[in-house]
C-alpha cells in the first residue's frame, strides 16, 4: 500500500474526527480509509486511534505522529499546488520567427523537444529569410543571425555564434586554379547572399584588420542553402556559415579558400521586446534555447578543417 496515501488518510481522519468525514473529503469509501489507517498502524506497529462505536480519538502516540507529519503533508500539498499553478502558467502560444536554413536544420529539433517537455505550450514557428520586424509582425521573439544591431526597443539575447567560410567545389578550383589573394575574386564567379546590385563585395578580416573586397557576383539568393547547392555544382565561390557548409567542408565536397582572409563570425541572437512582466512560457523558452545551444560551438566545429 502507498504509505503517503495512508498518512494522508490518517491525518484527514484526525482532522475531521471521523472515518466517514475523511472518506467524503478524500473521495474514497469509508472501508478504503479504514484499511489505509489499519495498514499504517501495522506498518508502524502502533495504535494511532482509540475507536468506539461513537468516537474516534487519537492516542498519545497518534497525536505525536500527527504533529510530526502535518508539516510534511502541508508542504507537499503546497508544492503540488505550486506545480499545478506553474503548469497552468506554462501554457499558451509562442510565436517565433527565424531564418529558413538555421530554422530547419537547428532550431526545429530544439523546438520539438521543448514541446515534448511542455505539452501545454503551442508554438508558431515562422521561417523566412526576409528580415521581419518582430513588433509589427507580432512575434514574441525572432532569431537573428548577423552582426549585433543596437535597438533600444528590443533586447538582443546572444545565443552563440558561427564562423563563415569562403569555399568552392573541387571541380571549380580545377578550372580557375589556386587563389592567393581576395583581389582575384573580381574576375571569378561568386555567389552572393542578398542582392547583387546593392552588395557586390565581401567584408573580410586580414590579421584582424577589416578589408572590403569587390567580387564578381554571378548569382544571388536570400537563402544560404540555395547558395550551397550552387557552390556544390561548381557555379561559383561562396561565403557561407559553418552551420550550412560544415558537412560539405568536412566531406571535401567544398574546399575552404583564402584562409588568411576570413569574414567576421556571425552572432546568433534572440530578439524580443523588453517586458517587466514577461509571460512565464517565454522566459522558460528563452532559457531552454540558451541551454540547447550553449554547448554547440560552430567555430570549433569547423576550425579543424583548416588544420588538416
N, C-alpha and C positions, 0 to 999 in steps of 0.2 A: 504493500500500500504506500501511497505517496505521503511521506512524513509531513511535508509542508501543508498539504491539504488537511491532514489530521490536526495539525497545530492550529490552522485557521478555524476548523470546526470546533475545537476545544475552546478557543478564545471567543468565538461567537456565542457559544452556549453560556460561557461565563458572563459575557457582557449582557445577554438578554435573560439569563436566569431560567432558560427553558430550551429543551431539545426541539420542541415544536417551533418556537420562535426562530431558533437558529436555522432550522430547515427552511422556513419561509424566506429568511434573509439570504441564504446561500442558494436557493432554488433547488434544493435536494429533498429527498424524503426523510422523514424522522428516523427511519431504520438505518439509512445511509449515514446520517450524522452519528447515531449511536454506535454503529460499527467502527467508524473512524476514531471516536473517542476511546472506545474499548481497546482498539488496536494500539493507540498511543499509550494507554496505561500499561498494556502488556509490554510494549517496546521499552518503556521507562522503568517498568517493574515498580510502579507506584499507583496509589489511588488518588485521582485528581478531584473527584466529586463524591460527596455523600448524597446518595439518592434515596428518596422516599416516594411514596405514591403522590405526594403533593408538592414536594420541593426538590430542587437541585441546588446544593450548596458546595462551594469549593472547600476542599480540605486545606489544612495549613500548607501542605506540600503543593497542592494545586494553586493556592494563592501566590506562593513564592515563584512557582514555574510561570504563572501568568505574568507577573511583574517583570520577569526576565525576558519573556518572548514578545511582549507587546511592542517595545521599541523596534525590534527586528521586523515584526509584521507590519507595523506602521510605516517604517522606512521602505519596506518592499512595496507596499501599496502606493506610496508616494512616487517611488521610482517607476513603477508600472504606469501610473497616471501621466508622469512626465514623458515617458517614452511614447505613449499613445498621443499625447499632445504634440510632440515633435513629429511623429509620423503623419499626423493630420496637417502640420505646417509644411512638411516635405511633400507637398502636392501642388498641382497646378501646372502651368506651361512655361517652358523656357524657349525663347526664340533666339536662335543663333545664326549669324552669317559668317561664312568662311570661304577662302579661295577654293576653287574646284579641285586641283590636284592634291593639295595638302589635306583638304577635307575628305576626299575619297580614301586616300591611302593611309592617313594617320589619325585624323580626328574622328571619323566614323566608328572605327573599332572601340575607341575610348568612350564615345557617347553610348554605344550599345551596351558596353559593360556597365556604365553608370546607370542605365535604365534597368538593367537586371537587379542592381543593388537598391535602386529607389523606384520601385514599380508604380508608385502613385504620381510620379512626375512625367508629364508629357513633354517631348522635345520636338520643336520645329527647326530643322536644320536646313538652312538656305545656302546652297553652294553657288557661288558666282565669282567670276574673275573681274567683274566690274567693282570699282571702289564705291561702295554704297554707304551713305551716311546712316549710322545706327539710330540716331534720334528721329530723323524724318521718316525712316522706314520702320520705326517702332521695334527695333531689335533690342532684346535685353542686353546683348553683347555681340561684338563682332571680333573675329580673329583676323589680325593683320600680319602680313609678312613684308618687312621692308625697314627702312631707317626710321628711327623714332620721329614722330611728328607732334611736337608740343601743342596741346589743345586744352585750354582752361576749362572747356565744357565737358571734357572726358577724362577718365582715369585710364592710364595705359599701364597694364599689368604684364610685365615681362614674363614669358613662359620659358623660352630657350632661344637659341639662335642656330643658324645654319650657314655653312660656308657655300660659296658659289665657285664654279669651276668653268674655265674655258676648255672646250673639248670638241673632238671631231671623230668621225668614223675612220678606221684604218684605210678604207678604200679611198676616201677623200685625201688623206695625207699622202697616199702614194701618188696621187695626181698633182698635188700642189707642192710637195716637198716639205722639208723641215721648216719650222718657224723659229726665228731667233729674235724677232722684235715685234712689238704690237703695231708698229707703223705699217707692217706688211698687210694688216687687216683691211686697209683701204682698197687693196687690189684683190681681195679674196672674198668668196661668198660667205656672208654671215647671216645668222638667224637672230632676229631682234625681238625681244619681249616688248610689246606695246605697239607704238605707231612708228613706221619708218620715217614718215615726213618730219615728225617732231622729235625723233630720238635716234639719229643715225650716228651714235657714238656710244662708247662704253667708258665708264669711270673705273679706273684701276688704281691699285696701290703698288708702288715700286720702292722697296726699302721704307715702307710706311709713309711715303710721300704720294699724294694724290696726282693722278695723271689722266687726263681726258684724251681718249683715242678715237679718231674717226674710223668708222667701219663701212664696208660695202654691204649694206643690207639688201638681201635678195628676197627675204621672206620675213613677215612679222606675224605674231599672234599674241593674244592676251591670255593664252593658256600654255603653261610650261610643258605639258605632256605632248602637245602638238609639235612644239619645237624639238623635243627629244626624239620623236618619231622622224622628223625631218633630218635631224643630225644622224640618226642611225642609218638612214638611207643615203647618206653622203651628200645631202642637198647643200649643207653649209656648216660653218663653225658656230657652235652655240655657247652661251654663257648661262649656266643653269645651276640651281641649288642642289646640294647633295641629296636632299630627300627625294629629288626627282631622278637624278642621274647616278646616284651612288651604286646601284646594282649594275648599271652598264659600265661604269668605270671599273668596278671590281671584276667583271667578267672579261674585260678587254674589248667589248664591242664599241666602247668610246674611249678615246685616248686623251689624257689631260695635256694641255699645251701651255706654253708661256708661263712656266711655274714661278718665275721671278716677278711676274706682273699678275696680281690677282685682285679681283674685286673685294670690297669690304664685305664681311658677313652680314646677313640679314637678320634682323630681330623678329622673333615670333611672339606676338603680344595679344592679350585680350583687352579690348576697349569697351568701357561701359560708363554710363553716367554716374556721377557721384550721388550717393543717396545714404543719408544717415540711418534710414530705416529700410535697408535692403532686405528683400524677402529672403527667408532662410534658405529656400531652394537655390537661389542664385549664389549666395555665399558658399554653400556646400558644393555647388557645381564648380565654382572658381577654384576652390581648394582641391577638388578632385582632379581637374585638368592640370593644375600646377604639379600635383604629386605624380600624375601619369607621365608627364614629360620632363620632370626634373632629372631623371636618370638617362634620358635619351640625349646623347651628345652627338649631333650631326657632324661636328668638327672632327672629333676623334674617329668617328665612323669612316671618314674619308681621308684623314691625314696620312694614314699608312699607304695610301695609293701612290703618293708621291715619293715614298721612301723604299719602294720595292727594289 
